[in-house]
């Protein structure tokens, strides 16, 4: 990272460069310019989503940690996810493989 970029307050800091890094399970480098929400500081309805994601995937997903800045967006994305799961167009196993492959294709940690 260039010295100019390192001093830009709008760019994420490298992992391990600040005291708040211990609170975020996902490096800000993986979420772009918007820092992830600390799950402990998220509203209760968002913490519920984080809990479900942790049960299913082992940790809250990076996009949800960023969307948590806007709880209505988390609710909408969760609704879409639930609708896709309930549609039964794909088996649960195939759906998980599709999610994994798409994450690989777009460079998303999954």
Buried (B, 14 or more C-beta within 10 A) or exposed (E): EEEEEEEEEEBBBEEEEEEEEEEBBBBBEBBEEEBBBBBEEBEEEBBEBBEBBBEEEEBBBBBBBBBBBEBEBBBEBBEEBEEEEEEEEEEEEEBBEEBEEEBEEEEBEE
